[in-house]
Amino acid sequence: MKDDICPICGGVKIESTTSFTVDYNTGVVVVRDVPAKACMQCGEEWISDDIASKLEEIVSISKKQNQEIFIAKFNNYSLAS
């Protein structure tokens, strides 16, 4: 399948997890264990649009709460909190 081939090096992409970090003016947000695809050859990583939307919500909530440092695991974080 074409989506499973790395556009950078031609290696095979596999299901994986990664960390997502945002450093903005008043704080840092780190989200661990984010579902992603990673190239077995070069290590490049990709996240889906759905996951990216959830990450944006997590960052937005953290900013609204004026948290200077926020660290969470992706699957353990509830957007309702």
Backbone as CSV, one residue per row, in Angstrom:
resi,resn,N_x,N_y,N_z,CA_x,CA_y,CA_z,C_x,C_y,C_z
1,MET,0.848,-1.175,0.000,0.000,0.000,0.000,0.898,1.244,0.000
2,LYS,0.558,2.229,-0.801,1.373,3.430,-0.968,1.529,4.209,0.337
3,ASP,0.490,4.236,1.194,0.558,4.968,2.461,1.562,4.360,3.435
4,ASP,1.964,3.136,3.198,2.906,2.468,4.089,4.351,2.625,3.633
5,ILE,4.586,3.419,2.589,5.933,3.664,2.085,6.343,5.093,2.443
6,CYS,7.522,5.221,2.991,8.038,6.532,3.388,8.351,7.367,2.148
7,PRO,7.773,8.567,2.061,8.040,9.418,0.905,9.448,10.023,0.924
8,ILE,10.126,9.919,2.047,11.455,10.497,2.166,12.536,9.534,1.685
9,CYS,12.466,8.284,2.167,13.544,7.338,1.852,13.082,6.070,1.149
10,GLY,11.759,5.858,1.080,11.242,4.649,0.448,11.137,3.468,1.392
11,GLY,11.445,3.675,2.675,11.328,2.606,3.665,9.873,2.307,3.990
12,VAL,9.671,1.343,4.862,8.326,0.917,5.255,7.919,1.643,6.535
13,LYS,6.692,2.207,6.532,6.141,2.858,7.724,5.369,1.824,8.539
14,ILE,5.568,1.870,9.870,4.872,0.958,10.772,4.146,1.765,11.844
15,GLU,3.159,1.122,12.493,2.451,1.747,13.608,3.439,1.923,14.759
16,SER,3.364,3.075,15.416,4.305,3.395,16.470,3.687,4.431,17.392
17,THR,4.476,4.943,18.302,4.072,6.085,19.128,5.227,7.085,19.137
18,THR,4.889,8.336,19.462,5.889,9.382,19.517,5.521,10.356,20.630
19,SER,6.372,11.313,20.877,6.070,12.398,21.801,5.842,13.663,20.990
20,PHE,4.925,14.483,21.455,4.585,15.738,20.795,4.870,16.862,21.786
21,THR,5.658,17.843,21.371,6.039,18.941,22.261,5.746,20.277,21.609
22,VAL,5.149,21.174,22.390,4.904,22.545,21.950,5.512,23.474,22.993
23,ASP,6.342,24.380,22.540,6.941,25.393,23.405,6.385,26.736,22.946
24,TYR,5.475,27.311,23.743,4.886,28.603,23.383,5.317,29.650,24.400
25,ASN,4.937,30.881,24.207,5.449,32.013,25.004,5.453,31.800,26.509
26,THR,4.390,31.224,27.060,4.287,31.133,28.520,4.351,29.708,29.052
27,GLY,4.606,28.728,28.219,4.643,27.365,28.727,5.089,26.331,27.716
28,VAL,5.142,25.103,28.221,5.532,23.953,27.412,4.511,22.849,27.627
29,VAL,4.084,22.219,26.541,3.178,21.088,26.597,3.894,19.889,25.989
30,VAL,3.898,18.777,26.723,4.479,17.536,26.230,3.406,16.459,26.322
31,VAL,3.125,15.812,25.215,2.170,14.707,25.202,2.938,13.471,24.740
32,ARG,2.939,12.445,25.580,3.676,11.216,25.293,2.744,10.139,24.768
33,ASP,3.328,9.136,24.155,2.605,7.958,23.644,1.533,8.340,22.621
34,VAL,1.869,9.279,21.748,0.952,9.713,20.693,0.999,8.698,19.557
35,PRO,-0.163,8.162,19.139,-0.173,7.218,18.025,0.388,7.866,16.754
36,ALA,1.249,7.136,16.073,1.900,7.673,14.880,2.318,6.521,13.978
37,LYS,2.813,6.880,12.814,3.479,5.924,11.933,4.926,6.373,11.847
38,ALA,5.840,5.425,11.854,7.264,5.743,11.793,7.924,4.891,10.719
39,CYS,8.874,5.487,10.021,9.623,4.763,9.008,10.669,3.890,9.695
40,MET,10.696,2.629,9.325,11.663,1.696,9.902,13.087,2.007,9.450
41,GLN,13.220,2.705,8.335,14.548,2.958,7.785,15.140,4.286,8.261
42,CYS,14.398,5.387,8.112,14.961,6.704,8.442,14.448,7.278,9.756
43,GLY,13.365,6.698,10.302,12.841,7.152,11.584,11.870,8.320,11.521
44,GLU,11.601,8.849,10.339,10.632,9.952,10.203,9.277,9.488,10.730
45,GLU,8.527,10.428,11.359,7.248,10.087,11.971,6.113,10.931,11.408
46,TRP,4.907,10.351,11.383,3.709,11.035,10.908,2.576,10.765,11.875
47,ILE,1.739,11.792,12.093,0.515,11.609,12.863,-0.669,11.913,11.952
48,SER,-1.787,11.267,12.231,-2.984,11.457,11.409,-3.636,12.798,11.721
49,ASP,-4.511,13.225,10.836,-5.239,14.478,11.042,-6.097,14.431,12.303
50,ASP,-6.721,13.277,12.582,-7.553,13.139,13.780,-6.723,13.297,15.051
51,ILE,-5.563,12.680,15.070,-4.675,12.782,16.227,-4.189,14.222,16.375
52,ALA,-3.846,14.868,15.265,-3.381,16.259,15.300,-4.459,17.171,15.877
53,SER,-5.713,16.937,15.521,-6.814,17.748,16.064,-6.922,17.587,17.574
54,LYS,-6.785,16.356,18.055,-6.850,16.118,19.500,-5.670,16.779,20.207
55,LEU,-4.498,16.740,19.592,-3.331,17.397,20.179,-3.541,18.906,20.262
56,GLU,-4.140,19.485,19.235,-4.439,20.920,19.250,-5.389,21.263,20.398
57,GLU,-6.369,20.399,20.642,-7.304,20.629,21.749,-6.580,20.562,23.095
58,ILE,-5.685,19.588,23.253,-4.930,19.452,24.498,-4.095,20.709,24.742
59,VAL,-3.422,21.196,23.717,-2.596,22.403,23.849,-3.479,23.607,24.185
60,SER,-4.605,23.726,23.529,-5.518,24.840,23.775,-6.011,24.854,25.220
61,ILE,-6.393,23.691,25.731,-6.871,23.592,27.111,-5.752,23.955,28.088
62,SER,-4.550,23.478,27.814,-3.411,23.791,28.674,-3.145,25.298,28.708
63,LYS,-3.225,25.944,27.549,-3.026,27.398,27.487,-4.091,28.135,28.290
64,LYS,-5.352,27.712,28.155,-6.446,28.363,28.872,-6.287,28.234,30.381
65,GLN,-5.663,27.127,30.822,-5.454,26.897,32.247,-4.171,27.568,32.733
66,ASN,-3.481,28.281,31.831,-2.241,28.982,32.162,-1.202,28.086,32.817
67,GLN,-1.097,26.868,32.312,-0.118,25.942,32.851,1.238,26.203,32.214
68,GLU,2.241,26.396,33.055,3.579,26.662,32.548,4.207,25.400,31.968
69,ILE,4.010,24.273,32.655,4.498,22.983,32.165,3.351,21.991,32.272
70,PHE,3.063,21.304,31.175,1.984,20.327,31.148,2.500,19.078,30.451
71,ILE,2.433,17.938,31.144,2.889,16.668,30.574,1.767,15.658,30.746
72,ALA,1.435,14.942,29.668,0.363,13.947,29.728,0.660,12.806,28.768
73,LYS,0.041,11.655,29.048,0.048,10.546,28.096,-1.198,10.711,27.237
74,PHE,-1.061,10.525,25.951,-2.161,10.767,25.010,-3.406,9.974,25.382
75,ASN,-3.282,8.684,25.620,-4.449,7.844,25.859,-5.061,8.039,27.246
76,ASN,-4.329,8.669,28.163,-4.841,8.893,29.505,-5.453,10.274,29.675
77,TYR,-5.341,11.116,28.656,-5.824,12.493,28.790,-7.255,12.608,28.290
78,SER,-8.106,13.141,29.136,-9.501,13.369,28.758,-9.677,14.837,28.401
79,LEU,-10.232,15.108,27.234,-10.447,16.486,26.807,-11.521,17.163,27.647
80,ALA,-12.251,16.412,28.426,-13.298,16.990,29.269,-12.725,17.604,30.552
81,SER,-11.481,17.285,30.871,-10.919,17.785,32.136,-10.463,19.214,32.047
